[in-house]
């Protein structure tokens, strides 16, 4: 069996009732984004943060990256050895490197932990821990990427932050699970467009066009609690497959 661990479900700001959007592929110990609450979330689900070996970063915004120096600091303080690899676009990795350097300038001095920054271009394919990974450009900010992750038994796609995108539709074709952002409800569709985000109904359209089996909605508007019924209803108006609005620390069975 394979599981997707939900480490946060909100966008922009962590709240007392939930952290920012982040996910962990359990057995593979691959982290997808690392916001400011992610290191704590890992401990809350019983995963030792120092076991993380690979991090896929969708884009440079702080709600997806500000936990990285905190995660590294914990690794250093607990004597973590070896390499941690961080994947993302050039512009994203430049930002992440600056965040680490400005947060803790000597974080990696005199330790046995080494960082590997791996630049990834849209459309590139690579392998991490026997996972085949493809990327596509998302429609959000410069350097934003979506990721498709494939094994012999399952396939999952992460949209990252994005407007509805033909690139993401193609990347998500026939996957078992599409994790797609749904920052706003239908009433705020214009705001979604101007801010580079999607509504729940738009996420449903992407899922329907890509013929995915299950749709997981994430990146919910931070200043209100998740209105699960509204999100499922709006996404369900455009997608007839299974729709999941996960709670923080939930574990979703992939296969």
Helices and strands as residue ranges (DSSP letters): E 3-8, E 22-25, E 30-32, H 38-44, G 49-51, E 54-56, H 62-65, H 68-77, E 82-88, H 90-103, E 113-119, E 125-128, E 131-137, E 145-150, E 155-158, H 166-171, E 177-181, G 186-188, H 189-195, H 200-210, E 214-218, H 228-236, E 242-245, E 251-253
